[in-house]
Amino acid sequence: MPEITTDQKNIAILLALQKGEITEHLIYTKIAATTSDEHNRTVLTKIASDELDHYGIWKRYTKRDVQPDVLRVWFYYVLARLLGLTFAIKLLEGVEKKAQSFDRDIPFTIPEIAGILKNEEIHERELIALIDEDRLKYVGSVVLGLNDALVEFTGTLAGLTFAIQNTQIIAVVGLVMGVAASLSMGASEYLSQRSDGGPTDPFKASVYTGITYIVTVALLILPFLLLSSPFIALMFTLLAAILVILVFTFYVSVAKDLPFYRRFAEMAAISLGIAAISFVIGVAIRTVLNVNI
């Protein structure tokens, strides 16, 4: 065994690794408790046990116990509860990859390090095999509702802003259109999924699409309900649209291993581009028809 215990810098590195292992042990243990799938729970429990073994290896060198990062444990636990097992695991997996890179760069030799890295690689393969979460089957339906709401309503609200210039009327018109459009989108998705005969439930797909649509519409209209200036409200609506695109794109990119920046730029460009075109159309309609409200 290399003599590393007398070097405080090396001890600090090992203590950080030790803290990471006990923290991840508790994360996997708590996430395992959130899933009813027996296979998923068994694999997660096994991974949690391996993390505890790794903690024991570092402890043999440091001769100390280390407290876990409780905030990090609860952060991933809440993520798993709110956003699903897959998202929480994939996000944690990305952090573990960074940890593996750090393990390879430690400035001293530890015989057990190769075995730990091998275990971490096995963890990744097992985690990928876990991905069988019901909600991810309907990501396509969520994307459909989100894209349509963002593209249609950023454009609609931009056009109405200059054509009408009254936040209350814009909000009322937007809400009526939003409710009608969400019902229409849900029905269309139901018929589409039913005709395709795919593995997804047509009713669930329609519900995901409709709810996503109306929630997105509500977020976009909210500034017009709270503010008196239509142009300031439109600015906050566009910021809300960018925020929705940012959050959702990040979620999908993590859960489905898709590129984040390209998809975010694409969705943002389409939504804001349609909004700009609609704003110009609103100006033209107000000028040509001489509408004053």
N, C-alpha and C positions, 0 to 999 in steps of 0.2 A: 504494500500500500504506500503511495507517495506521501511524503511528509508535507501536508498542506494545512494542518490544524493550527500552526503557529503564525500563519500569514493572515492578518485580519482582512486584507482585501479579498483573498480567496475565500475566507469564511463568509464574508458578506455575499459573495456570488452564490455560494452553496445555500446560504439561508434564503436567498431570493428564489432559487430553484425549489427549495423545500417548501416554501410558502405557496409557490405556484402549484405544486403537486397536491398539497392538502386542500387547497382551494378548489382545484378541479375535481378532486375526489368528492367533495361535498356538492359541487355543481351537478355532477353526473348522478349522484345519489338522489338529489332532490328532483332533477328532471325525470329520472326513472319513475318517481312516484306520481308524475303527471300523466303518464300514458297507461291506458288500459290494455294495450297490446302486449301479450305475454312475451313474445319474441323480443320486441324492442326493449322491454323492461329488463329481460335477462341479459341482453348484450350490454346495456347501459350499466347495470349492476356489476358486470364483469369488468368493464372499463374502469369503473369507480374503484374496484378492488385493486386493479393494476396501479392506478394512481397512488393508492395508499401504500403499495409495495415500494414504489419509487420514492415516496416520502421517507420510508424506512431506510432506504439506501443512503439518502443524503444525511439522515439523522446519525447514521453510524460515523460519518465524518465530522459533523458539527457538534455532536453530543448534546444537542438541545432540541426542545420542542418548539414549534412555531405555530402561532395562531393564524387561522385562515383569513383571507380577505372577505369578510362577511358581506360587505356591500356588493362585491362582485358576484358572490353566491346568489344573493337575492336578485341581483340584476338579471342574471340568466334564468333564474327560476320564474320571475315575472314575465320575461320574454317568452318562455315556453308556454306559460299559461295564456298569455294574451295573443301572441303571434304564431304559436304552434311549435311543436317539437322540432320540426325540420329547420326552421329559421334559427332557433336558438342553438341547435347543434352545429349548423354550418358556420354560424358566426363564431362560435367557440373553436371550431376546427381551424378557422383562419388564424385565430390567436395562437393556437397550438403550433401551427406551422412556423410562426415567428419564434416561438419558444425553442423549437427544434433547431433553428438556425443559430440561436444563441447558445444552445448546448454544444454545438460543434465548435464554437469559437472560444470556449473557456480556456484560460491560459495555463492549464495543467492537465495531466492525464489521470483519468479515473477509469479503472477496469470495467466498471458496470455501465459506462456511458453508451457503449455499442448496443447492449441489450435494451436499454431504456429507449434509445432511438428506434430500434426495431419494433418494440412494443407500440410506440407512438404511430409508426407507419401502419401497423396492423389495426390500430384504433381507427385511422382514417378510412381504411377499406371497410371495416365493420360499420362505421357511421354512414358511409355512402349506401351500404346495403340496407340500412334502416329505412330509407326514404320510401315510405308507403303511407303518406298522410292524406286523409280524405280531402282536406281543404285545398291541397295543391292540385288535385284533379280538376279543380274549377278555376284555376288561375286564368285560363283563357276567357272564361265568362266574366271574371272581374276586370280583365284588361279591356274587354269589349265595352262594358258599362263605363269604365273610367275614361277610355279614349273618346267615346262618343260624347260623354258629358263635357269633358274638357274642351274638345274641338268645337262642339256645337254652342256651348254656353259662353265660352270666352268670346267667341265671335258674335253671338246674339247680344250679349250684354254690352259689348263694345259698340255695336251698331245702334242699340237702343239708347245708349248714353248720349250720343250726339243727336240722334233723331228726336228724342223726347226730353232729355235733360231734367227729369224729375225722378228722384231716387225711389219714392214710394210707388209710383206707377211702374217703373222699371222692375222693382222687386215683385209686385203683384203679377205682372205679365210673366216674369221669369219663373215664379213659383207655379203658376198655372201650366205653363209650357213644360216645366220640369216634371211635374207629377204625371202629366199626360205622356210625356216622352219616356219616363221610366216604366210605366205600364206597357207602353208599346214595345220598348226594348226587351222587357221581360217576356212578353208574349212571343216576340220574334225569336228570342233565344230558345224558348221552350219548343217551338215548332221546328227550329233548326236542329236542335239536339235530338228530338224525337225522330226526325226524318233521317238523320245520320246513323242512328242505331249504335252509337258508341257506348263505351263503358260507363259514362257519367249519367246520373239521374237527370232527365230533362227538367223536372220541377225544381230541383236544387240549383241547377244551372241558371234557370230563369230567375230564381230568388236572388242568387249572387249578383247577376247582372242588374236587376232592378234596384236592389238595395244600394249597390255601388253607385249607380247612376244618380239616385235621388240624394244620397249623402254628399256626393261631389257637387251636385247642383246647389244644395243647401249651403255648403261652404263658400261657393262662388257668389251667391246672392247675399250672404250675410252682411258684407260691407254696405250694401245698398239699404239694408234695414237699420243700420246703426249710424250711418253718416248722412249729412244733408247735401254735401257737394257730390254730384254724380261723377265728376272727373277724379276726385280723390278716392271715391268708392271704387271706381274702375281700376285705379292704380293698385289698391289693396286686393281687388279681385284677381288681378294678374299675378301679384305676389303670392296669393293663396294658391293659384293654379300651379305656379312653379314649385311651391312647397309640396303640394300633393304629388306632383310628378317626381320630385326628389325622393320623398319618403317611399312611394310605391316602387319606383325603379330600384331603389336600394334593397327593398324587401325581396323583390323578384330576383335581382342579381345574386343575392346571397343564397336564397332558397333553391334557385334553379341553376346556379353556376353560370350565369350569363354576364356578358360585359356590361358594366354600369355606365360609363361615361358616354359611349356611343348611343345607347338606348335613351339615356336622359336627354342628351342633346337633340336627338331625333324627335322625341315627344314634345319637348319644350319648343323647338322650332316650328313644329306643325301647329301647336295650340296658339302660340303668339303670332305666327304668320297669319292664321285665319282671323285672329282678333284684329290685326292691323288692316286686313282687307275689308272686314266687316265695318270697322270704324270709318273707313273711306266711303263705303257704300252708304252708311248712315248719314255722313256729311252730304253726299250727293242727293239722297232722298229728301233730306230736310231742305236743301237749297232748291231743288227742282219743284217740289210740291209746296214749298213755302209753309211748312208745318211749324206751328208755334204752340207749345204746351206749357 
